[in-house]
Amino acid sequence: MDLHISGKAALVTGSARGIGSAIALRLALEGARVAVNDIGNKAEAESTVQRIRESGGEAHFVQGDVSDEVEVERILSQSSDLVCPLGIVVNNAGIVSRKAILEVSADEWDRVLRTNLTGCFNCSRLAARRMVSERRQGRIVNISSIHGILAKQEMGAYCASKAAIDTFSKQLAVELAPHGIGVNVVACGAIRTDINIALYKSVDPKDRAIQQALLRRIPLGFVGDPDDIASAVAFLSSATAARYITGAVVYVDGGYTADGTARI
């Protein structure tokens, strides 16, 4: 399917590695010119840029902190200068805190919400302002999680941030619809990334038990890859393929959130 995003300019936040990197590469393979953003990880971000260029695509690294509104203005200006004009924004930047609600500090809570939610707010709002003022249609895709609707032990701040992103995105979709700007969410299930690959490859009996329990919980019976998320993002980034979709939360989770069956 031709997604008709060739020649479009895209910003993908938090795309130095993992899911963000896969999204940046997929959009580039579809013909988009990509601004690869990350707060740090310069070497990994440049590696993503290089892979895109080696595949025949166009990409540039734009460093910056999405939780800082002033930084986001610079990120958008620099991205527009490099791959002008931005028509696709993918808010992927995020961090995880593994602390119970009763144990997480106020500073850590704020750090997670600032990066995950405020970062999404900053990039979406400021990018949309530019699109509206320039009368350009566009697409915003926000990366969330199944844990926006499902609690998970010791991840309260993360879960709260993702739940807020889901509702924020619906609100933004309604407000931006008259301007021809679509806003959707891809909610990730269990995905193999650098963060958890050690667990999925482990042969330790405790880890094996966790692996088996997880696979029993996923109706499709396997853990997804970053490319599975990238495919959904590419589809929602298309103003033609997804032209009648806005305000949606698409669960890319192998059926995890659809299934309430108890399994032993």
PAROLO-723390 format. One record per residue (C-alpha): residue number from 1; residue in one letter; y, x, z. Coordinates in nm, 4 decimals, padded with zeros to 6 digits. Layout:
+------+------+----------+----------+----------+
! resi ! resn !       yy !       xx !       zz !
+------+------+----------+----------+----------+
!  NUM !    A !        Y !        X !        Z !
...
+------+------+----------+----------+----------+
END
This chain:
+------+------+----------+----------+----------+
! resi ! resn !       yy !       xx !       zz !
+------+------+----------+----------+----------+
!    1 !    M !  00.0000 !  00.0000 !  00.0000 !
!    2 !    D !  00.3444 !  00.1307 ! -00.0931 !
!    3 !    L !  00.5580 !  00.0880 !  00.2184 !
!    4 !    H !  00.8774 !  00.1542 !  00.0209 !
!    5 !    I !  01.0163 !  00.3977 !  00.2759 !
!    6 !    S !  01.0343 !  00.6902 !  00.0361 !
!    7 !    G !  01.3825 !  00.8383 !  00.0524 !
!    8 !    K !  01.4625 !  00.6640 !  00.3816 !
!    9 !    A !  01.5877 !  00.8756 !  00.6705 !
!   10 !    A !  01.4050 !  00.8563 !  01.0028 !
!   11 !    L !  01.4629 !  00.9876 !  01.3542 !
!   12 !    V !  01.1525 !  01.0233 !  01.5735 !
!   13 !    T !  01.2269 !  01.1104 !  01.9360 !
!   14 !    G !  00.9844 !  01.3158 !  02.1428 !
!   15 !    S !  00.8063 !  01.4293 !  01.8275 !
!   16 !    A !  00.7281 !  01.7939 !  01.9010 !
!   17 !    R !  00.3622 !  01.7140 !  01.9594 !
!   18 !    G !  00.1029 !  01.4419 !  02.0166 !
!   19 !    I !  00.1773 !  01.0871 !  01.9090 !
!   20 !    G !  00.5378 !  01.1650 !  01.8169 !
!   21 !    S !  00.4344 !  01.4521 !  01.5914 !
!   22 !    A !  00.1757 !  01.2327 !  01.4180 !
!   23 !    I !  00.4396 !  00.9641 !  01.3597 !
!   24 !    A !  00.6854 !  01.2147 !  01.2135 !
!   25 !    L !  00.4202 !  01.3546 !  00.9805 !
!   26 !    R !  00.3050 !  01.0096 !  00.8674 !
!   27 !    L !  00.6579 !  00.8915 !  00.7890 !
!   28 !    A !  00.7154 !  01.2117 !  00.5931 !
!   29 !    L !  00.3918 !  01.1588 !  00.3987 !
!   30 !    E !  00.5260 !  00.8135 !  00.3092 !
!   31 !    G !  00.8325 !  00.9861 !  00.1652 !
!   32 !    A !  01.0812 !  00.9552 !  00.4515 !
!   33 !    R !  01.3170 !  01.2384 !  00.5407 !
!   34 !    V !  01.2526 !  01.3053 !  00.9090 !
!   35 !    A !  01.4615 !  01.4325 !  01.1994 !
!   36 !    V !  01.2156 !  01.5694 !  01.4566 !
!   37 !    N !  01.3663 !  01.5382 !  01.8049 !
!   38 !    D !  01.2574 !  01.6797 !  02.1393 !
!   39 !    I !  01.4330 !  01.7788 !  02.4609 !
!   40 !    G !  01.2631 !  02.1199 !  02.4574 !
!   41 !    N !  00.9353 !  02.2421 !  02.3092 !
!   42 !    K !  01.1258 !  02.4137 !  02.0286 !
!   43 !    A !  00.8230 !  02.6099 !  01.9068 !
!   44 !    E !  00.6068 !  02.2972 !  01.8858 !
!   45 !    A !  00.8854 !  02.0964 !  01.7219 !
!   46 !    E !  00.9352 !  02.3676 !  01.4624 !
!   47 !    S !  00.5588 !  02.3631 !  01.4048 !
!   48 !    T !  00.5782 !  01.9904 !  01.3303 !
!   49 !    V !  00.8686 !  02.0530 !  01.0932 !
!   50 !    Q !  00.6720 !  02.3274 !  00.9200 !
!   51 !    R !  00.3635 !  02.1079 !  00.8757 !
!   52 !    I !  00.5801 !  01.8387 !  00.7184 !
!   53 !    R !  00.7396 !  02.0867 !  00.4810 !
!   54 !    E !  00.4010 !  02.2334 !  00.3889 !
!   55 !    S !  00.2861 !  01.8824 !  00.2976 !
!   56 !    G !  00.5807 !  01.8506 !  00.0612 !
!   57 !    G !  00.8054 !  01.6495 !  00.2926 !
!   58 !    E !  01.1542 !  01.7045 !  00.4299 !
!   59 !    A !  01.2097 !  01.7547 !  00.8033 !
!   60 !    H !  01.4600 !  01.9119 !  01.0417 !
!   61 !    F !  01.4523 !  01.9801 !  01.4152 !
!   62 !    V !  01.7251 !  01.8144 !  01.6231 !
!   63 !    Q !  01.7064 !  01.9143 !  01.9888 !
!   64 !    G !  01.8493 !  01.6883 !  02.2575 !
!   65 !    D !  01.7994 !  01.4733 !  02.5671 !
!   66 !    V !  01.7718 !  01.1015 !  02.4865 !
!   67 !    S !  01.8473 !  01.0030 !  02.8465 !
!   68 !    D !  02.2041 !  01.1323 !  02.8053 !
!   69 !    E !  02.4322 !  00.9023 !  02.6021 !
!   70 !    V !  02.6614 !  01.1859 !  02.4936 !
!   71 !    E !  02.3593 !  01.3868 !  02.3804 !
!   72 !    V !  02.2304 !  01.0889 !  02.1821 !
!   73 !    E !  02.5603 !  01.0590 !  01.9971 !
!   74 !    R !  02.5204 !  01.4228 !  01.8962 !
!   75 !    I !  02.1532 !  01.3742 !  01.8036 !
!   76 !    L !  02.2428 !  01.0814 !  01.5783 !
!   77 !    S !  02.5359 !  01.2633 !  01.4181 !
!   78 !    Q !  02.3309 !  01.5760 !  01.3560 !
!   79 !    S !  02.0367 !  01.3720 !  01.2240 !
!   80 !    S !  02.2644 !  01.1790 !  00.9905 !
!   81 !    D !  02.4142 !  01.5035 !  00.8619 !
!   82 !    L !  02.0681 !  01.6404 !  00.7876 !
!   83 !    V !  01.8854 !  01.3315 !  00.6579 !
!   84 !    C !  02.1729 !  01.0847 !  00.6016 !
!   85 !    P !  02.1847 !  00.7913 !  00.6411 !
!   86 !    L !  01.9434 !  00.6954 !  00.9213 !
!   87 !    G !  01.7526 !  00.3790 !  00.8427 !
!   88 !    I !  01.4503 !  00.4185 !  01.0727 !
!   89 !    V !  01.4559 !  00.5047 !  01.4430 !
!   90 !    V !  01.1332 !  00.5551 !  01.6378 !
!   91 !    N !  01.1784 !  00.5796 !  02.0146 !
!   92 !    N !  00.8743 !  00.7734 !  02.1265 !
!   93 !    A !  01.0155 !  01.0109 !  02.3912 !
!   94 !    G !  00.8632 !  00.9464 !  02.7306 !
!   95 !    I !  00.7236 !  01.1003 !  03.0473 !
!   96 !    V !  00.4628 !  00.9992 !  03.3040 !
!   97 !    S !  00.4789 !  01.0038 !  03.6833 !
!   98 !    R !  00.1459 !  00.9900 !  03.8626 !
!   99 !    K !  00.2586 !  00.8638 !  04.2008 !
!  100 !    A !  00.1927 !  00.5409 !  04.3873 !
!  101 !    I !  00.4961 !  00.3165 !  04.4388 !
!  102 !    L !  00.4936 !  00.3907 !  04.8127 !
!  103 !    E !  00.4944 !  00.7648 !  04.7454 !
!  104 !    V !  00.7188 !  00.8120 !  04.4435 !
!  105 !    S !  01.0630 !  00.9467 !  04.5277 !
!  106 !    A !  01.3791 !  00.7730 !  04.4128 !
!  107 !    D !  01.4639 !  01.0795 !  04.2032 !
!  108 !    E !  01.1281 !  01.0746 !  04.0253 !
!  109 !    W !  01.1522 !  00.6992 !  03.9690 !
!  110 !    D !  01.4975 !  00.7465 !  03.8167 !
!  111 !    R !  01.3781 !  01.0348 !  03.5986 !
!  112 !    V !  01.0992 !  00.8252 !  03.4443 !
!  113 !    L !  01.3202 !  00.5197 !  03.3887 !
!  114 !    R !  01.6023 !  00.7355 !  03.2531 !
!  115 !    T !  01.3798 !  00.9074 !  02.9983 !
!  116 !    N !  01.1584 !  00.6179 !  02.8942 !
!  117 !    L !  01.3840 !  00.3132 !  02.9194 !
!  118 !    T !  01.7397 !  00.4459 !  02.9128 !
!  119 !    G !  01.6437 !  00.6868 !  02.6355 !
!  120 !    C !  01.5151 !  00.3942 !  02.4297 !
!  121 !    F !  01.8306 !  00.1958 !  02.5112 !
!  122 !    N !  02.0627 !  00.4817 !  02.4165 !
!  123 !    C !  01.9014 !  00.5589 !  02.0827 !
!  124 !    S !  01.8486 !  00.1954 !  01.9834 !
!  125 !    R !  02.1974 !  00.0776 !  02.0766 !
!  126 !    L !  02.3914 !  00.3693 !  01.9331 !
!  127 !    A !  02.1860 !  00.3841 !  01.6134 !
!  128 !    A !  02.2167 !  00.0071 !  01.5675 !
!  129 !    R !  02.5930 !  00.0261 !  01.6138 !
!  130 !    R !  02.6103 !  00.2701 !  01.3234 !
!  131 !    M !  02.3897 !  00.0522 !  01.1052 !
!  132 !    V !  02.5956 ! -00.2590 !  01.1792 !
!  133 !    S !  02.9309 ! -00.0883 !  01.1263 !
!  134 !    E !  02.8108 !  00.0560 !  00.7946 !
!  135 !    R !  02.6421 ! -00.2728 !  00.6980 !
!  136 !    R !  02.3068 ! -00.1014 !  00.6574 !
!  137 !    Q !  01.9770 ! -00.2720 !  00.7263 !
!  138 !    G !  01.7223 ! -00.0735 !  00.9241 !
!  139 !    R !  01.4119 ! -00.0642 !  01.1389 !
!  140 !    I !  01.3690 !  00.0336 !  01.5034 !
!  141 !    V !  01.0197 !  00.0912 !  01.6408 !
!  142 !    N !  00.9787 !  00.1506 !  02.0143 !
!  143 !    I !  00.6644 !  00.3089 !  02.1553 !
!  144 !    S !  00.5272 !  00.1313 !  02.4595 !
!  145 !    S !  00.1877 !  00.1025 !  02.6240 !
!  146 !    I ! -00.0778 ! -00.1452 !  02.7251 !
!  147 !    H !  00.0455 ! -00.0585 !  03.0740 !
!  148 !    G !  00.3557 ! -00.2595 !  03.0048 !
!  149 !    I !  00.1366 ! -00.5607 !  03.0828 !
!  150 !    L ! -00.1490 ! -00.3990 !  03.2768 !
!  151 !    A ! -00.0882 ! -00.2185 !  03.6046 !
!  152 !    K ! -00.2473 !  00.1219 !  03.6552 !
!  153 !    Q ! -00.2991 !  00.3053 !  03.9813 !
!  154 !    E ! -00.0397 !  00.5714 !  04.0611 !
!  155 !    M !  00.1654 !  00.4998 !  03.7478 !
!  156 !    G !  00.4081 !  00.2371 !  03.8757 !
!  157 !    A !  00.7263 !  00.3929 !  03.7380 !
!  158 !    Y !  00.5681 !  00.4423 !  03.3961 !
!  159 !    C !  00.4321 !  00.0861 !  03.3866 !
!  160 !    A !  00.7679 ! -00.0578 !  03.4871 !
!  161 !    S !  00.9476 !  00.1411 !  03.2165 !
!  162 !    K !  00.7092 !  00.0243 !  02.9447 !
!  163 !    A !  00.7281 ! -00.3406 !  03.0523 !
!  164 !    A !  01.1066 ! -00.3155 !  03.0347 !
!  165 !    I !  01.0905 ! -00.1594 !  02.6865 !
!  166 !    D !  00.8841 ! -00.4550 !  02.5620 !
!  167 !    T !  01.1385 ! -00.7131 !  02.6782 !
!  168 !    F !  01.4396 ! -00.5012 !  02.5825 !
!  169 !    S !  01.3000 ! -00.4739 !  02.2305 !
!  170 !    K !  01.2616 ! -00.8516 !  02.1997 !
!  171 !    Q !  01.6186 ! -00.9011 !  02.3163 !
!  172 !    L !  01.7459 ! -00.6418 !  02.0712 !
!  173 !    A !  01.5429 ! -00.7948 !  01.7883 !
!  174 !    V !  01.7123 ! -01.1307 !  01.8405 !
!  175 !    E !  02.0590 ! -00.9783 !  01.8563 !
!  176 !    L !  02.0131 ! -00.7558 !  01.5501 !
!  177 !    A !  01.8280 ! -01.0026 !  01.3270 !
!  178 !    P !  02.1515 ! -01.1382 !  01.1712 !
!  179 !    H !  02.2311 ! -00.7820 !  01.0631 !
!  180 !    G !  01.8981 ! -00.7290 !  00.8881 !
!  181 !    I !  01.7697 ! -00.4832 !  01.1469 !
!  182 !    G !  01.4097 ! -00.5295 !  01.2602 !
!  183 !    V !  01.2994 ! -00.4201 !  01.6061 !
!  184 !    N !  00.9340 ! -00.4009 !  01.7065 !
!  185 !    V !  00.7064 ! -00.2303 !  01.9577 !
!  186 !    V !  00.3806 ! -00.0425 !  01.9222 !
!  187 !    A !  00.1937 ! -00.0560 !  02.2536 !
!  188 !    C ! -00.0595 !  00.2255 !  02.2770 !
!  189 !    G ! -00.4008 !  00.1992 !  02.4315 !
!  190 !    A ! -00.6282 !  00.4946 !  02.5097 !
!  191 !    I ! -00.5320 !  00.7699 !  02.2635 !
!  192 !    R ! -00.6582 !  01.1281 !  02.2397 !
!  193 !    T ! -00.3623 !  01.3588 !  02.2970 !
!  194 !    D ! -00.3081 !  01.7082 !  02.4361 !
!  195 !    I ! -00.2495 !  01.5540 !  02.7784 !
!  196 !    N ! -00.5934 !  01.3948 !  02.8125 !
!  197 !    I ! -00.8164 !  01.5753 !  02.5621 !
!  198 !    A ! -00.9672 !  01.7883 !  02.8394 !
!  199 !    L ! -01.0935 !  01.4721 !  03.0112 !
!  200 !    Y ! -01.2414 !  01.3292 !  02.6915 !
!  201 !    K ! -01.4220 !  01.6561 !  02.6113 !
!  202 !    S ! -01.5390 !  01.7283 !  02.9649 !
!  203 !    V ! -01.9113 !  01.7294 !  03.0485 !
!  204 !    D ! -01.8484 !  01.7164 !  03.4234 !
!  205 !    P ! -02.0475 !  01.4214 !  03.5687 !
!  206 !    K ! -01.7363 !  01.2654 !  03.7263 !
!  207 !    D ! -01.5426 !  01.2889 !  03.4004 !
!  208 !    R ! -01.8400 !  01.1580 !  03.2041 !
!  209 !    A ! -01.8496 !  00.8524 !  03.4302 !
!  210 !    I ! -01.4791 !  00.7903 !  03.3609 !
!  211 !    Q ! -01.5382 !  00.8316 !  02.9870 !
!  212 !    Q ! -01.8227 !  00.5822 !  02.9855 !
!  213 !    A ! -01.6300 !  00.3303 !  03.1958 !
!  214 !    L ! -01.3364 !  00.3523 !  02.9544 !
!  215 !    L ! -01.5544 !  00.3083 !  02.6460 !
!  216 !    R ! -01.7175 !  00.0008 !  02.8004 !
!  217 !    R ! -01.3675 ! -00.1409 !  02.8475 !
!  218 !    I ! -01.2718 ! -00.0975 !  02.4792 !
!  219 !    P ! -01.4367 ! -00.3572 !  02.2507 !
!  220 !    L ! -01.4288 ! -00.1235 !  01.9475 !
!  221 !    G ! -01.6106 !  00.1361 !  02.1583 !
!  222 !    F ! -01.4007 !  00.4433 !  02.0888 !
!  223 !    V ! -01.0777 !  00.6127 !  02.1898 !
!  224 !    G ! -00.8009 !  00.6156 !  01.9294 !
!  225 !    D ! -00.6172 !  00.9070 !  01.7727 !
!  226 !    P ! -00.2415 !  00.9640 !  01.7302 !
!  227 !    D ! -00.2841 !  00.8758 !  01.3616 !
!  228 !    D ! -00.3801 !  00.5208 !  01.4646 !
!  229 !    I ! -00.0396 !  00.4806 !  01.6288 !
!  230 !    A !  00.1350 !  00.6517 !  01.3370 !
!  231 !    S ! -00.0171 !  00.4037 !  01.0909 !
!  232 !    A !  00.1153 !  00.1063 !  01.2878 !
!  233 !    V !  00.4599 !  00.2664 !  01.3173 !
!  234 !    A !  00.4736 !  00.3383 !  00.9438 !
!  235 !    F !  00.3900 ! -00.0248 !  00.8665 !
!  236 !    L !  00.6574 ! -00.1579 !  01.1034 !
!  237 !    S !  00.9082 !  00.0917 !  00.9626 !
!  238 !    S !  00.8811 ! -00.0794 !  00.6254 !
!  239 !    A !  01.1444 ! -00.3414 !  00.5468 !
!  240 !    T !  00.9125 ! -00.4801 !  00.2784 !
!  241 !    A !  00.5607 ! -00.4682 !  00.4271 !
!  242 !    A !  00.6867 ! -00.5896 !  00.7679 !
!  243 !    R !  00.9916 ! -00.7827 !  00.6475 !
!  244 !    Y !  00.9048 ! -01.1004 !  00.8430 !
!  245 !    I !  00.8096 ! -00.9188 !  01.1635 !
!  246 !    T !  01.0657 ! -00.8595 !  01.4373 !
!  247 !    G !  01.0491 ! -00.8887 !  01.8153 !
!  248 !    A !  00.6736 ! -00.8231 !  01.8067 !
!  249 !    V !  00.4651 ! -00.6119 !  02.0425 !
!  250 !    V !  00.1680 ! -00.4773 !  01.8475 !
!  251 !    Y ! -00.1193 ! -00.3589 !  02.0658 !
!  252 !    V ! -00.3021 ! -00.0645 !  01.9111 !
!  253 !    D ! -00.5734 ! -00.0436 !  02.1718 !
!  254 !    G ! -00.9155 ! -00.1158 !  02.0217 !
!  255 !    G ! -00.9072 ! -00.4646 !  02.1741 !
!  256 !    Y ! -00.8542 ! -00.3423 !  02.5316 !
!  257 !    T ! -00.5880 ! -00.5985 !  02.6266 !
!  258 !    A ! -00.7683 ! -00.8835 !  02.4476 !
!  259 !    D ! -01.0905 ! -00.8544 !  02.6461 !
!  260 !    G ! -01.1326 ! -00.9781 !  03.0018 !
!  261 !    T ! -01.5107 ! -00.9410 !  03.0088 !
!  262 !    A ! -01.6500 ! -00.7804 !  03.3231 !
!  263 !    R ! -01.8779 ! -00.4874 !  03.2412 !
!  264 !    I ! -02.1023 ! -00.2814 !  03.4656 !
+------+------+----------+----------+----------+
END
